[in-house]
Amino acid sequence: MEARESRVTRAFLFGALSAVLLLWLAASWFIADSVMQRGSQSLVKDESTVVERRAQNFARNIAQSTTYLHGIPSLIAKDDRTLKALFRPTANPASAPMTSQAKRQAWSEDPLLKAMDSHLDLVARSLGMDALWIMNASGDAIAASNAGKPQSVVGMNYADWEYFAAAMSGKPGQQYAMGRKTNIPGLYFSAPVVADGHIIGVVAAKTDILRLSFWVNQADAFITDRYGIVILAKDPSLEMHAIPGASVSTLSSAARLTRYRRTDFPFLSIRSWDNPRLPSLLRFGQDDVPILMARRSVPDNDIQVHVFKRLPAVVEHEKERLQLFLLLAVSGSVLLLIVAGSINVALMQGQARRSAGQSLSLQRATIESTADGILVVDNDGHITSYNQRFADIWHIPPHLLSSQSEEKVLDFACGQLTEPEGFLAKVRDLHARPGDSSFDALHFRDGRMVERYSQPQRLDGEVMGRVWSFRDITDHKRAEDRLARSELKLQTIIDTEPECVKLLAADGTLLQMNRAGLEMIDADTADGVVGKKLEAIIAPQYRRAFAALTRR
């Protein structure tokens, strides 16, 4: 009955614990999601303000940089020299249509138009313009700042260009287009030339679009024209791409060819990030990092600026949400497991104490059973264990060992050694390099010799202290010395023997020969004969008898 109640209790506790755990997991996900979502929303809000302000400043700076361009054509259009140039009979040929080459030839030879070319060149260089030119009412360029150069526009017709048509209708014109002679993209500005209430021609000015690169390079940005085509970008690979919603398709193929020198434009892959709680985030191409984008029209210009910013922190928030959830889930689970296991821990504590006592007893017995002296110290210089053999080798009194101070034991040990400095130097060196092992021999003042060996004490790969072992090899060393002296004495006897003494292997190979034997065979040193068959050295008449002797 009691066992059954115990099983029922355990089952009930297990069920309750499982239910609480599931509730905690759901709460952990809700908390992690709420915290990270608020962080992402706050980040997006702050960065949106930054991007919007940057786009606004970007557009304003470009507008300020191009403001004077709007007034240059109007200023030249009111110049008397411009009116005189357009009233020249050669500037408005009434004869049959002329080729561009013929027009350039005729207008290059006209003294007044040549003077106008020089005047336009001076104005263009003074104001930083890339080109200035005057067109008659038919759209022919009759004078230009680049006249006489390979890129000269004199003789070219611009009647099909938007800025010319705008000026001929009485309004200032402006547009983006590729240079007809240079293929260099630029911004064009135009103004009508009016005489007696009639428009008799147009003045045009051009600045290369690359002059705006300074502003584009200040941020991740690009510029589009009114039809949604990227005409300048910090990343050149974006240029001549259409943004989503671009109206370039409303232009005819001929108009696109005139304006861009091409007719097809791939679309930039800009789409929603697909997060309903962060609707302003976009995805650009295949990038897994969301972006914010702001667009501003440049006042009095045919262009728009687009500024975007990557927000890797949003992706990090997504990762941190999972990390926070796991942290909360694991923490709560661990806490529940601790509560559930506390009863089991209480029951097992008695057994654990008994097991620990047995383990310590076994460890102590093992240390005491070895013939070597053992000393164990931790990283802080405290003695954690030792055996009686260690105390006997060093004659250390019990009160020093009971102090557990490695420093005091070392001071006591140094008084017994012939070279205490080297002894302490090795200890300090191993303290500085706790992962190293060492081996050396110590000489005591009383004549004893002890081998010292040390290695780090590790727990789960971490150095927790150091184990020193000491072995008294005094008797062994003395026995080795006696043997060496005995061998030396025997060798001396052999070397001073006046008769030949030699040592042969079983097959008759000479292993050793004394001085008397070497003199018998006229050998200066043993190196010349050791390792050879002795029969080869003996006179032929004695070889058979020697071989028989060797076999016996």
Salt bridges, closest charged atoms under 4 A:
ASP33 OD2 - ARG277 NH1 3.10
ASP33 OD1 - ARG321 NH1 2.46
GLU47 OE1 - LYS309 NZ 2.67
GLU52 OE1 - ARG296 NH2 2.68
ASP79 OD2 - ARG81 NH2 3.13
ASP79 OD2 - HIS119 NE2 3.50
ASP110 OD1 - ARG88 NH2 3.08
ASP121 OD2 - ARG125 NE 3.17
ASP130 OD2 - ARG211 NE 2.80
ASP140 OD1 - LYS103 NZ 3.00
ASP160 OD1 - ARG180 NH2 3.31
GLU162 OE1 - ARG226 NH1 3.74
GLU162 OE1 - ARG259 NH1 3.32
ASP208 OD1 - LYS206 NZ 3.60
ASP220 OD1 - LYS234 NZ 3.86
ASP225 OD2 - ARG259 NE 3.05
ASP287 OD2 - ARG310 NH2 2.99
ASP288 OD1 - ARG283 NH1 3.75
ASP302 OD1 - ARG226 NE 2.45
ASP302 OD2 - ARG259 NH2 2.80
GLU316 OE2 - LYS319 NZ 3.86
GLU318 OE1 - ARG321 NH2 2.42
GLU368 OE2 - ARG364 NH2 2.97
ASP372 OD1 - ARG471 NE 2.83
ASP378 OD2 - HIS382 ND1 3.68
GLU406 OE1 - HIS431 NE2 3.37
ASP429 OD2 - ARG433 NH2 2.47
ASP436 OD2 - ARG433 NE 3.23
ASP440 OD2 - ARG452 NH2 2.59
ASP446 OD2 - ARG448 NE 2.92
GLU480 OE2 - HIS476 NE2 2.87
ASP507 OD2 - LYS533 NZ 3.27
